[in-house]
């Protein structure tokens, strides 16, 4: 089922007498948000306390407990944490042309000029509405002033703050100076950008930790088959890298993260005990969390569970395993919120602003003002 259809299908199913016993909720966004579906969910706090002990909250990613608790009820058992803020490179292409990962805006411009001279793209991004560009703007804003994005997202700062206007200005500069591939407003991150990167047409993209899965041989093989390329197409070595210091202020690249998903139990289920056991297994047991982490696309919510890297087959182990471990560690330790505090209407406002600025229809200042208008009209409920 497409993500866009999930909430529309789930709502009437839960309202009926024959709905699902267990269903997945998200911390925020438009796909199964817990704020919408919590009324249908059983309070899992007593069950998880019995499973993990009275100190269960100390054993789970703290933000997950907070974000999946609605009106005092734990509406879902958290099972995954997701992070972003890094870029991914095709190391084979960088090595082929003797290039290093750019660390500044000027270096990025030069690297992209080299790739384009070889008939390749450079930093491709889908800005057609799916919202991956929001991560890029977030990374730019953190380069300008760490913490400013988080403050604006939570309502403590205005989106018209000069630092955020500067972030949009830099984003436009990345487009004007040949870093961003042309036409981003007209393409989607999936499948367009994903396929272009995995088939070796572009050397850099911005995706989060979930993209680690394409370092594995099986997932990359399946992705290439889905892209319709010949089976003989070489498998690329994808490696995570830090987002460059595009503001030139020396601020370190930031990883930001959110609780990704939780399993909720339908309070009308006729098999509550079995449904609860199933829901808690994925996020509340080491066995369930090992399954999650070994897929190499999520971080465990339960403390102390990491991917069994020795059993995971990647394309280039010597290069990729250390880099993937490092990224996983950063996501696990990340405390800055990604977009859990951006409900759909606010998230869309930022997408619209990015499209307006990059498409040349809006100045950075006008885009910032438009975003602030949406935030003012939709105040955060404390």
Long-range contacts (C-beta under 8 A, 24 or more apart in sequence): 3-31, 4-30, 4-31, 6-31, 6-32, 7-31, 7-32, 7-33, 7-36, 10-37, 11-36, 11-37, 14-40, 14-266, 14-268, 15-40, 17-268, 19-266, 19-268, 20-266, 21-265, 21-266, 21-269, 21-270, 21-271, 21-274, 21-275, 21-278, 22-263, 22-264, 22-265, 22-266, 22-269, 22-275, 22-278, 22-279, 23-263, 23-264, 23-266, 24-76, 24-261, 24-262, 24-263, 24-264, 25-68, 25-75, 25-76, 25-261, 25-262, 25-263, 25-264, 26-260, 26-261, 26-262, 27-64, 27-67, 27-68, 27-258, 27-259, 27-260, 27-261, 27-262, 27-340, 28-67, 28-258, 28-339, 28-340, 28-341, 28-342, 28-343, 29-339, 29-343, 29-344, 29-347, 30-344, 30-347, 33-343, 33-344, 34-67, 34-68, 34-70, 34-75, 34-76, 34-262, 34-264, 35-70, 35-343, 37-75, 37-264, 38-70, 38-71, 38-73, 38-75, 38-264, 40-264, 40-266, 40-267, 40-268, 41-73, 41-75, 41-76, 41-264, 41-265, 41-266, 41-267, 42-264, 42-265, 42-266, 42-267, 42-269, 42-272, 42-275, 42-276, 43-73, 43-74, 43-75, 44-74, 44-75, 44-76, 44-77, 44-264, 44-265, 44-276, 44-279, 44-280, 45-73, 45-74, 47-276, 47-280, 48-74, 48-77, 48-280, 48-284, 51-280, 51-284, 51-285, 52-284, 59-302, 59-303, 60-283, 60-301, 60-302, 60-303, 61-259, 61-301, 61-303, 63-258, 63-259, 63-337, 63-340, 64-259, 64-262, 64-301, 67-258, 67-259, 67-340, 68-259, 68-262, 75-262, 75-264, 76-261, 76-262, 76-263, 76-264, 76-279, 77-262, 77-263, 77-264, 77-279, 77-280, 77-282, 77-283, 77-284, 78-259, 78-261, 78-262, 78-283, 78-301, 79-261, 79-262, 79-263, 79-282, 79-283, 79-288, 79-289, 79-292, 79-298, 79-300, 79-301, 80-259, 80-260, 80-261, 80-283, 80-292, 80-298, 80-299, 80-300, 80-301, 81-257, 81-258, 81-259, 81-260, 81-298, 81-299, 81-300, 81-301, 81-331, 81-332, 82-208, 82-209, 82-210, 82-257, 82-258, 82-259, 82-260, 82-298, 82-299, 82-331, 82-338, 83-208, 83-209, 83-255, 83-256, 83-257, 83-258, 83-299, 83-330, 83-331, 83-334, 83-338, 84-135, 84-138, 84-206, 84-207, 84-208, 84-209, 84-255, 84-256, 84-257, 84-338, 85-135, 85-138, 85-139, 85-142, 85-208, 85-243, 85-253, 85-254, 85-255, 85-256, 85-334, 85-338, 86-206, 86-208, 86-209, 86-240, 86-241, 86-242, 86-243, 86-253, 86-255, 86-327, 86-330, 87-123, 87-204, 87-205, 87-206, 87-240, 87-241, 87-242, 87-243, 87-244, 88-197, 88-204, 88-205, 88-206, 88-207, 88-211, 88-238, 88-239, 88-240, 88-241, 89-203, 89-204, 89-238, 89-239, 89-241, 90-197, 90-200, 90-202, 90-203, 90-204, 90-236, 90-237, 90-238, 91-236, 91-237, 91-238, 91-239, 91-316, 91-319, 92-200, 92-234, 92-236, 92-237, 93-120, 93-200, 93-203, 93-236, 94-203, 101-241, 101-242, 102-244, 103-242, 103-244, 103-245, 104-244, 104-245, 104-246, 104-248, 105-170, 105-173, 105-174, 105-177, 105-179, 105-244, 105-245, 105-246, 105-247, 105-248, 107-244, 108-174, 108-179, 108-244, 108-246, 109-177, 109-178, 109-179, 112-178, 112-179, 113-178, 115-203, 116-178, 120-201, 120-202, 120-203, 121-181, 121-196, 121-201, 121-202, 121-203, 122-178, 122-179, 122-180, 122-181, 122-202, 122-203, 122-204, 123-174, 123-179, 123-180, 123-181, 123-202, 123-204, 123-205, 123-206, 124-180, 124-181, 124-184, 124-187, 124-192, 124-193, 124-196, 124-197, 124-202, 124-204, 124-205, 125-180, 125-181, 125-184, 125-189, 125-193, 125-205, 125-206, 126-184, 126-187, 126-188, 126-189, 126-190, 126-192, 126-193, 127-184, 127-185, 127-187, 127-351, 127-354, 127-355, 127-358, 128-184, 128-185, 128-186, 128-187, 128-188, 129-188, 129-351, 129-355, 130-188, 130-189, 130-190, 131-347, 131-350, 131-351, 132-189, 132-193, 132-206, 132-207, 133-184, 133-351, 133-354, 133-358, 134-339, 134-342, 134-347, 134-350, 134-351, 134-354, 135-206, 135-208, 135-338, 136-171, 136-206, 137-167, 137-168, 137-171, 137-350, 137-354, 138-256, 138-338, 139-206, 139-243, 139-253, 139-254, 140-167, 140-170, 140-171, 140-246, 140-247, 141-167, 142-251, 142-253, 142-254, 142-256, 142-336, 143-167, 143-170, 143-243, 143-244, 143-245, 143-246, 143-247, 143-249, 143-251, 143-253, 144-170, 144-247, 144-249, 144-251, 145-249, 145-251, 146-251, 146-252, 146-254, 147-336, 150-256, 150-336, 150-337, 152-375, 153-337, 153-339, 153-341, 153-342, 153-346, 154-337, 154-341, 154-380, 155-375, 155-379, 155-380, 158-372, 159-368, 159-369, 159-371, 159-372, 159-375, 160-365, 160-368, 160-369, 160-372, 161-368, 164-368, 165-364, 165-365, 165-368, 166-247, 166-364, 167-364, 168-353, 168-354, 168-357, 168-364, 168-367, 168-368, 169-364, 170-246, 170-247, 171-354, 171-357, 171-358, 172-357, 172-358, 172-364, 174-246, 175-358, 180-358, 184-358, 185-355, 185-358, 185-359, 191-226, 191-227, 194-223, 194-227, 195-227, 197-238, 198-223, 198-224, 198-227, 198-236, 198-238, 199-224, 199-227, 199-229, 199-233, 200-233, 200-234, 200-236, 206-243, 208-338, 209-297, 209-298, 209-299, 209-327, 209-328, 209-331, 210-297, 210-298, 211-238, 211-240, 211-297, 212-240, 212-296, 212-297, 212-324, 212-327, 212-328, 213-295, 213-296, 213-297, 214-238, 215-239, 215-296, 215-314, 215-315, 215-320, 215-324, 216-296, 216-312, 216-313, 216-314, 216-315, 217-313, 217-314, 217-315, 218-313, 219-296, 220-315, 235-315, 236-315, 237-315, 237-316, 237-319, 237-320, 238-315, 238-320, 239-319, 239-320, 239-323, 240-323, 240-324, 240-326, 240-327, 254-336, 255-327, 255-330, 255-331, 255-334, 255-336, 256-334, 256-336, 256-337, 256-338, 257-299, 257-331, 257-334, 257-335, 257-336, 257-337, 257-338, 258-337, 258-338, 258-339, 258-340, 259-301, 259-340, 260-298, 296-324, 299-328, 299-331, 299-332, 341-380, 343-378, 345-374, 345-378, 346-371, 346-374, 346-375, 346-378, 349-374, 349-375
